[in-house]
Amino acid sequence: MTPRRFWNSVVVVVLVQLAVSITVGWYANHVAHEANQKWCGLVTTLDDAYSQSPQQPTTAIGRRIAVEMRQLREEFGC
């Protein structure tokens, strides 16, 4: 194998590996986004229940849950 042919092979291997890595990264993000969207119904319902009720949570844990539900809703893009 000539040196030129060797380097051509190396470039092809690197480019294919880069393409596979980008595709796998994109797919993993896509699957994670879909998994998060499946929780949107529950998170939205709980966030609405905590934020729209006439009486806000009175206990420390209730306020913490309300804050966490709001953050999850924003992170999931619900």
N, C-alpha and C positions, 0 to 999 in steps of 0.2 A: 504494500500500500504506500502510495506516495505521500509526502508531507501535506500537500495541498488537499488531497482526498481525505486524509486523516482529520484535518481541521474542518473541512466541510461536514464530515460526520459528527464531529464534536458540536458544531454550531447547530446542526439539525437536532441532535439529542437535547441540547440545552433549550432550544426553542419549543420542542415538544413538551419537555418537562415543565417549562414556564406556562405553556397553554393549559396543561392538565392541572397545574396548581391553581391558576386563576379560575378555571372552571369549577374545581372542587370548592374553592373558597366562596364563589358566587352561589353554588348550590347549597352549601351549608348555611349561608345567610338567608337564603330563600326558605329553606325548611324551618329554620328558627323563627322567621317572621310568621310563617303559617301557623306554627305551634303557638306563638304568642296570640295570634288573632283568635284562636279557638277559645282562649280564656276571656276574651273581651266581653262576652255577654255577662258572665259572672262578676267580673271586676266592675263593669259599668253599673250593674244592679246594686252591688254593695256600696260603691262610691255614691251613687244617687241616694241610697237609703241613709247613709251617714251625713251627707251634705244638705239634703233637702228636707229632712225631718224637722218638724217644728221645734223639737228639743234636741240640741246637739249632744254628742256623747259627754257624759259627766264624769266618767272614770278615766284614769290615766291610760289604761289599756284601750278603752274605747276611742279616745282621742288619737292614740298611736295607730290603731287600726284604720281610723279615718284618714290619717296622713299617709299611711302606706298604700291604701287603696287609691288615693289621688295620685300618688307617684307611679304606681303600677299602670294606672289608666293612661297617664302621660307617656310613660316609657313604651307601652304597647301601641300607642297611637289610636286608642279606642275613641 
